[in-house]
Every structure is written in structure tokens, then in C-alpha cells.
Amino acid sequence: MDEVTWDETPLPCIHLRRKTMYIASAPGTSDKRNEPHWCLKTMRIYGPDDKLVGCEECAEGRECYDPGY
């Protein structure tokens, strides 16, 4: 298995949220790709561009993406 480095890991938008950010769970038991996500800008499962939000979807290249720096 190839090791993923920091440079290869996409940074999600700072406005992306998911349930386990607020609820404690056992380490390694959560798959962030399959969790409910929402956008803080819209408070819905769709971003300001009317597209679904998620860890892979809310990344660099999306019109509403904000890296936070």
C-alpha cells in the first residue's frame, strides 16, 4: 500500500462540517466519506453553488472553496 503524504492529501473547505466533528466516537470507527456533511454557508447538504458537499467534493478547484488561509 502506498503511503499518502501531506502534500497529496486534499484540504477540504473550512466551511465543510460533518457529524463526527461534534460527537465523540472510537478512533478508526468512522469513515468520513460516508458521514452526513453540510456547508456552514448554506447550512444544507448543498454548497452555495448548488452542488452536493463532501470531503472529496469540497476541495480546491470548486468555485466556493475556501482553504481558510
Secondary structure, 3 states (H helix, E strand, C coil): CCCCCHHHCCCCCCCEEEHHHCCCCCCCCCCHHHCCEEECCCCECECCCCCECCCCCCCCCCCCCCCCC
